[in-house]
Amino acid sequence: MKKTVIFALLLIFGTIMLYQQPRLSAAPLGHGEGTATPEGTTASGEGEAADADAEPTLHDLAARIDALQAQVEELETHTATASHETEDATAVTTAVYLLDTAGLHALDVRLNEAKDLQPGDAGTVGRLARLLSSVVWPEELTGDAVSLIDLLNQLATALTNDDLTTAAPLATQVHEAQHAFSHAAEHWLADTQKMHNAAGQAFRVTSAVYLLDTVGLHGLAERLANEKDLQAGDAGTVTRVSRLLSTVDWPAPLATEAISLTTVLNDLATALTNDDLDSATPLADQAHEAQHAFSHAAEHWLADAMEEHHADETTHISAGGSMTDTHTITDTHTMTDTNIMTDTHSSGG
């Protein structure tokens, strides 16, 4: 963008100079003392001199180019910073979600209680360490990320060597470090998200509602009511979605319902953690119904936000602006529900 603007400015500058050149070449050249300027051309000559004085000089044009270049650089810096922060937040959200759903809680319990090493354990932990190593963590999370990656690598080595004595305590350390790191990441994301604009907020609402609708609250409610079956990962799954909703800067029309839904999810997670089927069953049904109502409310808000976005674009275009493609939200219809609980072997602890 910077090079394009500078090139355009130089092209304009060149055009002006070409325009001035014939006027300069048309000026009479002195051929000796006998050559006199006709009296009738004096006024015209003064007019041309005044016009020449009014036109920008090389110095003026260079100064304008420098000023515009400075504005372009400032705009690029601001845009690059905002884009970089958005990319960081997306990478952190994705990595932490995968970290929390990798099953480190179940691995800790299995190694320390059942004393059971399984063939795929080393590969799972190793892949997780490589995933975290590929993320460019923000400064606030870098130290904790490096420590967690080091523990994961140590655990992967012990699992590869079938060294249960070393792997069991390392699994506990990794599990605890994972919880601490997830909480730190959630705080960082919450602080970062407050600084994003309305378009970013729409993206976060869409993402959060999508994850809420696909976490499997419908399946959980049916399983608890019909099969009376509590599973090890239920509490962790509900806790994670509750934490996710807590990190979103919900718009005012959704804030109250988001708080109510989060409260129900926290109560459900507590009941599931305590293996309290009698309390968990009605809470799961309540959470499922609240999820549907909240999803529909979010869809309406997103639709309204899209209309406002289009109206702003129309105003901008009618005022002489141009637009390439600013439709960042192409589908405001979020998924209503699925029956799949993700990673039933992991837990929020």
N, C-alpha and C positions, 0 to 999 in steps of 0.2 A: 504493500500500500504506500509506504514512504517513497519508494523509488518511483512509483507511478505518478504521485503528486508532484515530486520534484521535476520529473521529466515534462509533465504538462506545463509547469510554470516556466521552465526553460523554453519550451516550444512557443508559449505566448510571448516571452521576451524576444525570441528570435523573430517572430512575426512582426512585432513592433519595430524592431530595428530594420527589417526589410522594407517596412512601410515608410520609414523615415529616409532611407537611402536615396530614392529618386529626388526627394526634396533637396537633399544635400548636394547631389550631383547637378541639379538644375541651377544652383547659385552661380552668378556670373564670376568669372575668374579675371583678375586684373591683368591687362596686357600692356601696361605702360602708363606714363603720367597723363597722356592725352585722353585717356578713357575717362569719361565722366558719367555719373549716374543721372539719368533723366529725372527732372524735377517731378514729373508726374508719377514716378514710381516710389517716391519717398514715403508716402503714406502707406503704400502697399508693403514696402520693405519693413516699416515699423510694425505693421500688423503681423507679418510673418515672424518677426523677432519676438513679438508678444506671445504668439502661438507656440514658438519653440521654447520660450521660457515656461509656458504652462505645462508642457509635456514632461513626463518623468525622465530623469536622467539615468544613466547607468547606475549611479550610486543609489538613487531612489529605488530602482527595480531590484537591485541586489539586497537592499535592506528589507524590502517587502518579502522577497524569497526567503531570507533568513528568518523573518518573523513567522511566516507560514510554516516553514520547516520545523521551527520550535513548537508550534501548535500541533503539528502532525506527530512529532515525537512524544509530546505529552499525552496525546490521545492514545497512541499506540502503547505507551507504558501503562496507562490506566486500563486499557482493554486487556493487555497481556496479563496484568496482575489479577484482574477479575476472572479471566479464563483459567489461569493457573490455580487460583483458590478453588474454583469449581471442580477442576480435574482432581485436585488433592482430596477434596471432600468425597468425591465419587469413589476414588481408589480406596480411601480409608473405610468408607461404609461397606464396600464390597468385601474387602479383606477381612474386616472384623466380623462380618456376617458369616463368612466361610470358616473363620477361626472358631466362632461360637457354635457352629453346627458340625464341627469335625469329630465330635464324640470324645473329647479329652476327659470329661467327667466319667463316662462309662469305662474308658481305658484305665483310669486311676482306680476305680472300684474293682474292676476285673483283675488287675495285676496284684493289688494289695489284699483283696479278700478271696478271690477264687484261685489266685496264683496261676493264672491261665494266660500263656503266650500264644498268639495266633499268627499265622503266616503273613497276613497282610498288614500287621501293626507297624512294622518298620517303614514300609512304603508309604502308608498314610501319613505318618509323622514327618517323614522326609519331604514329602510333597508339600506339606503345610509349611515347613521351614523355608523351602524354596519360594513358595508363594509370598510369604511375608518379606523375604529378602528382595523380591522384585519391586516392592512398593517404595516410592520415594516419600518417606514419612515426614510430616511436618516436624519442625524443631522440637516442639513440646512433647512429641511422642517418640522421637528417635532413640533416646537412651533406653526406654522400656522395651521398644521393639527389638533392639540389638540384644538385650538380655534374654528376652523370650526366645528369639531365634537361636541363641547359643544353647539354651536349655533343650529346645526341640532337637537340635543336632546331636546333643549328648544322648538324649533319650533314643533317637533313631539308631545311633551306634550301638547302644546297649541292646535294643530289640533285635538288631541285625545279628548280634553275637549270641542271642538267646540267653542273655545275662539277666535273669529275673531279679537277682539280688540288687543289681545296680539300677535296673529299669523301674522297679516298683517305687522307690522314693523319688526318683526323677519324675515319674508320672504325676505324683502328688505336687511336686514343685511346679511342673508345667501347668497343671490344672489351676493352681492358685495364681500363678503369674498370668494365665489367660484371663481370669476374672478381673484382676487388677488392671490389666491392659485394656480390656473391653470397657471398663468404667471410665478410665482416663480418655479413651477414644470418644466415648459418648459425650463427655464434657467438652472436649475439643470441638466435636461436630456441632454441639449446641451453640457454642460461642461463635463458630464460623458461620453457621446458618443464619444467625441474627443479622449478619452484614450483607446478606444476599438480597437481590432485588425481587420484585413481584414475580417475574418470570421464573426465577429460581425457586420461589416459594411454590408456584404451581407445579413445578417438576417434583419437588419434595413431597407435596401432597399426593400427587399421582403415584409416586414410588411407594410411599408408606401405605396407601390404601390398597395398592396392588399386592404388597406383601401381606397385609392384613387379610385380604380376601382369599389368598392362596395358602394360608397357614393351616387350614383344616379345622376350623372351629365347628363347622357343621358335623363333620365326621366324629369329632370328639364328643359333642353333645349326644349324638345318636349312640355312640359306643358306651358312654357312661349310663345312659338311660335304659338301653335295651340289653346290653351284654354285661353291665356292671363290671367293666374291665378297666382297671387303672394300669397304665404302662409307665415304665421307668422314665421315659423322656418327656412325658406330658407337662410336668411342672416347668422344666427348662424351656420348652417351646413357648408356653404361654408367657413366661417371664420375659423372654427375649422380645416377643412382639409388643409387650407392654413397655419395655424399655425403648424400643424403636419409636413407638408413638410419643413417648415422653420427650424425645430429642427433636421433634418437628415443631417449627414455629407456626402453629396453626393460625389461619386467619380468624378474625373475630367471629364470623358466623359459625365456625366449626369448633371454636375453642372449648365451649362448655360441654358439648357432646364428646369431645376428645377426652376431657378430664373424666367424665362419667364412665366412658368406656374403659379408660385406663384403670380406674378404681375397681371396676368389676373384674378386669383381667388380673389385677393384683390379688384380689380376694380369691379368685379361682386358683391362681398359682399357689397361694398359701394352703388352700384346701388340698390341692394335689400333692404338695410337698409333704403334708401330714397324712397322706393316704386316707383322707376323710371323704369317702364316697358319698355319704349322705349330704354333706355340704357342697361338694363339688358338682353333683349332678344338676341341681337347679341353677347353680351359678354358670355352668357351661351352657345351659339353655338360654340364660339371660345374656351371656356374652355373645352368643350366636345371634340373637335377635338384635342386640345393640349394634353388632357389627354390620348387619344388613342396613339398619336405619342410618348408621353413620356413613356407610358407603354411598347410599343414595343422596344424602346431604352433600357429600363431597363431590359427587358427580354434578349436582346442580351448581355448586360453587365454581367448579372448573368450567362449566358451560358458560356461566356469567362472566368469568374472568376472560374466557376466549372471546366473547362478544366485545368486551371492553378493549381487548387487545386489537381486534379487527377494527374497531371504531377509531382507535388511536392511529392505526396504520393508514386508514382512509383519510383522516385529517391531515396526516403528514404528507401523503401523496398529493392531495388536492392543493396543498400549500407549495407544491413544486419539488417535493422530495422524491427520491427514488427508492425502490425496494427490490431486493433480489429474492430472498425467501426467508422470512422471519417466523414462519409457522413452526415453532418448536414443539407445540402440543398438537399432535395430529389425531388423537383419539381420546376423548374425555370419558369414554365409557369404560369404567374399571370392571374387572372380573368380579362377579358376585360372590362366588364361593367355590371351594373345592373340598374334597373329602380326604385330602392327603395331609397328614401331620409330618413335617419335615424332620428327618433324623431323630427317630424316637429313642436313639441310644445316647443323645446328649442332654445336658441339663444345665439350667442357669445356676444351680447349686443353692 
